[in-house]
Amino acid sequence: MARTPDDKLTIANQHFRCTDCGRCCRDWYVTLLPDDKRRLSKLQWRQEDQVPENFIATVNKKEYIAHRSDGTCIYFDRDAGNCMIHARHGEIIKPLGCRVYPFNIVAALDNEHSVMARYDCPAVRTDEGQPLSQSKRQIDRYIEDLRIGDGFDRYDREGLDADAIRKVVAGVYKLVIDSPTLACPAAVTAANIAAYRLEQLGTDFLNDVNPNRFLESFLRRAVADSLEMSPPKHVSNVERWRFMVLFTAYMRRDESLIGQGLRGRARRAGAIMRMILKSGNLHELGEEHPDMALHSRELFEMPIVNLEEVDWSLYREMIKVRLQTYQFFGNANFNAGIYSGMQLLLLTFPLVIAAARWHAAARHRTRLELLPVDVDYAVGAIDHAFGRAQVLNMGFYRMLSRQMVDIDSYRRLVWSLLRGA
């Protein structure tokens, strides 16, 4: 879809400067477009570059840049730690997927595009460098090259008009998630309650009335109710099973199966079943995960010794950025509706807690202390899959997610994972 001068651009309040860490040259399998293949096929390489003639890996009829046996892209210079295409031929020659990352660009409200930087990039999580808004000219070129389709349809919006969506999302952002008086667990729980109740109010009500007249009191009531609720009961065995199934779906890195054949897929299936049913090793689902086996019971029951001091600000920033750019529903999340999309976004909190716990346990098995490095890893790992891992779009996983965003079930998950009960 060609852009017009009237098109708007919503850019996240983030900062980014590439640090040449090379993670995206290891963890990502970049889809090849016809133009990408044409440019790469014409490149001339020195013998010492050791670039194979066949640069394409095909999986399920989709074509990607091939990787070496050690997991690195064939164009990654292991000695220099950077991209050989970029170094030898210039940034513009690189495949579009390489150039765009870590920007995530989707069509949003009306003639608007929204842009954020994904948190699976370590440089994005440091929030250093120039503001994303200073890359507007570059982003405009990416939008043209990506040929992004239309924005939210009526199903995505669940019938809400654009003005109502803006005011509802801004209200949840400012009055709940960004509240300086609410700790992160209380804020996300209150936001989950608010999303459920907003859906119950109905589309006609939210479209026909001025949300500003009631939204503040409505959201403050959700916050008050979340704080007044008594401690929930422990999670049931069924709830633990549901959670572990979803957790493995978020943590699995199916890109690493490219070129592994049936034997590799069988090993992956076995690793997933072990994690769900008893004791498993996250490292078997992805190279970046901790290499340690942990029983699912330990994941819930080990107490966090520094619970009150844990800094969840990075996770909170990720939630705020996705709300700010509307990248939690519609095109950004498998066409989920606005209410379910918001609840699915908030469901990432127990997933981040679990990933942080596992990372901390790998460092010290008997004393679970969550440090910033654990939260940093967890936010990157979960955001990597949100709205991107195709397995999460399957009906079975959507059903599990809907069951877990139920207010009572959600509170039990968060409480148990935080308290180790």
Buried (B, 14 or more C-beta within 10 A) or exposed (E): BEBEEEBEBBBBBBBBEEEEEBBBBBBBBBEBBEEBBEBBEEBEBEEEEEBEEEBBBEEEEEBBBBBEEEBBBBBBBEEEEBBBBBEBBEEEBBBBBBBBBBBBBBBBBEBBBBBBBBBBBBBBBBBEBEEBBEBEEEBBBBBEEBEBEEBBEEEBBBBBBBEBBBBBBBBBBBBBBBBEEBEBBBBBBBBBBBBBBBBEEEBEEBBEEEBEEBBEEBBBBBBEBBEEEEEBEBBEEEBBBBBBBBBBBBBBBBBBBBEEEEEEEEEBEEBBEBBBEEEBBBBBBBEBBBEBBBEBEBBBBBEBEEBEEBBBEBBBBBBBBBBBBBBBBBBBBBBBBBBBBBBBBBBBBBBBBBBBBBBBBBBEEEEBBBBEEBBBBBBBBBBBBBBBBEBBBEEEBBEBBEBBBBBEBBBBBBBBBBBBB
